[in-house]
Amino acid sequence: MISVQFHENVVSLCDSELIGKTFEEGKHFLVVSEIFYRGEEMNKKKVIEVLKNAISINLVGKKTIAIALEEGFIQKKDIIHIQGVPHVQIYAF
């Protein structure tokens, strides 16, 4: 499942099993904190609807990134990896 948390200006989506973990690679850190990422558990169909309606998005994890790639929300060049964990941020102004 994918955990989806709605914030005032950002929607955070991540693979549920990554919540509470920290990843470090060189000067890059990725903190998948409970407070920012723990939200409603959603299946792929619901996640796609969230992505369609979101303006600013924070994505973490292989399953989450795979959905965003398959549906055309991101491209492979948008993805960074920190300790093997894929991460993308999309911000609209």
C-alpha positions in Angstrom: 0.0 0.0 0.0 0.9 3.6 -0.4 0.6 6.1 2.5 -0.9 9.4 1.4 -0.7 12.5 3.7 -2.3 15.8 2.7 -0.6 19.0 3.9 -1.7 22.5 3.3 0.3 22.9 0.0 1.9 19.5 -0.5 0.8 15.9 -0.8 3.3 13.3 0.4 3.1 9.8 -0.9 5.4 6.9 0.0 5.7 3.2 0.2 4.2 2.5 3.7 7.1 0.2 4.8 9.6 3.2 4.5 7.8 5.3 7.1 10.1 6.0 10.1 13.3 5.3 8.2 16.2 7.6 7.4 18.4 7.2 4.3 21.8 8.8 3.8 24.1 8.9 0.9 27.0 11.3 0.7 25.6 14.8 1.5 22.0 13.7 0.8 19.6 12.8 3.6 16.0 11.5 3.2 14.0 11.3 6.4 10.7 9.5 5.9 9.1 10.9 9.1 5.9 9.7 10.6 4.5 13.2 10.9 5.1 14.1 7.2 4.4 10.8 5.5 2.0 8.8 7.7 -1.5 9.2 6.2 -4.3 7.2 4.6 -3.4 3.9 3.1 -4.5 3.9 -0.6 -4.5 1.5 -3.5 -3.2 2.3 -6.9 -6.5 3.6 -8.3 -6.9 6.1 -5.4 -3.2 7.1 -5.6 -3.7 8.0 -9.3 -6.6 10.2 -8.5 -4.6 12.0 -5.8 -1.7 12.6 -8.3 -4.2 14.0 -10.9 -5.4 16.6 -8.4 -2.2 17.5 -6.6 -0.2 20.6 -7.3 2.9 20.0 -5.2 3.9 16.4 -4.6 6.6 14.5 -2.6 7.1 10.9 -3.7 9.3 8.2 -2.0 9.7 4.5 -2.7 9.8 2.0 -5.6 6.0 1.3 -5.6 5.1 5.0 -5.4 7.5 6.1 -8.0 6.4 3.2 -10.3 2.8 4.4 -10.3 3.9 8.0 -11.0 6.1 6.8 -13.9 3.5 4.5 -15.4 0.9 7.3 -15.3 3.2 9.9 -16.8 3.4 12.2 -13.9 7.2 12.0 -13.8 10.1 10.9 -16.0 13.1 8.7 -15.1 15.3 11.8 -15.3 13.3 13.3 -12.4 14.3 10.6 -10.0 17.1 10.8 -7.5 18.2 7.8 -5.4 19.4 8.0 -1.8 20.7 4.7 -0.5 18.8 3.0 -3.4 15.5 4.6 -2.4 13.9 6.6 -5.3 12.6 10.1 -4.5 11.0 12.9 -6.5 9.6 16.3 -5.6 7.2 18.1 -7.9 6.4 21.7 -7.1 4.1 24.0 -9.0 4.0 27.7 -8.4 
